[in-house]
Amino acid sequence: MTKAEIVDKIVQDTGITKAAAEGSLKSIIASITKSLKKGDSVTLVGFGSFVATKRAARQGRNPQTGAAIKIKASKSARFKPGKALKDAIK
């Protein structure tokens, strides 16, 4: 399902305008992104949690040459589905 399809579904389910639905979705995504950027987690009860994780710097190997390379530390977002979501997709 794409972002445009989600907007269309919101319009169908709620009857609000497409512009309002798109604005709402953008606001939700921006809020989640901002919280994760600060290092906070976002929990949507019944759906799941978004958590910011840190990966330490480490040594890796170039698969073509076998040479050792340095991999920088990075941040990543993870999603942990909630019980209700897990049960719904069984």
VENLINKA-V194513 format. One record per residue. N is the residue number from 1. PSI is psi in radians with two decimals (none if undefined). Layout:
N/PSI + N/PSI
This chain:
1/2.26 + 2/2.98 + 3/-0.72 + 4/-0.66 + 5/-0.64 + 6/-0.75 + 7/-0.80 + 8/-0.69 + 9/-0.69 + 10/-0.76 + 11/-0.81 + 12/-0.78 + 13/-0.58 + 14/-0.40 + 15/0.12 + 16/2.96 + 17/2.77 + 18/-0.66 + 19/-0.73 + 20/-0.70 + 21/-0.75 + 22/-0.70 + 23/-0.70 + 24/-0.79 + 25/-0.75 + 26/-0.69 + 27/-0.73 + 28/-0.83 + 29/-0.73 + 30/-0.70 + 31/-0.74 + 32/-0.79 + 33/-0.79 + 34/-0.75 + 35/-0.76 + 36/-0.63 + 37/-0.63 + 38/-0.21 + 39/0.04 + 40/2.78 + 41/2.77 + 42/2.11 + 43/2.16 + 44/1.76 + 45/2.27 + 46/-0.22 + 47/-1.02 + 48/-2.99 + 49/2.46 + 50/2.28 + 51/2.35 + 52/2.27 + 53/2.70 + 54/2.43 + 55/2.26 + 56/2.75 + 57/2.56 + 58/2.95 + 59/2.46 + 60/-3.10 + 61/2.41 + 62/2.09 + 63/-0.43 + 64/-0.72 + 65/-0.35 + 66/0.02 + 67/2.53 + 68/2.42 + 69/2.72 + 70/2.27 + 71/2.16 + 72/2.73 + 73/2.59 + 74/2.89 + 75/2.63 + 76/2.73 + 77/2.41 + 78/2.61 + 79/2.25 + 80/1.94 + 81/2.53 + 82/2.95 + 83/-0.76 + 84/-0.69 + 85/-0.74 + 86/-0.79 + 87/-0.59 + 88/-0.50 + 89/0.12 + 90/none
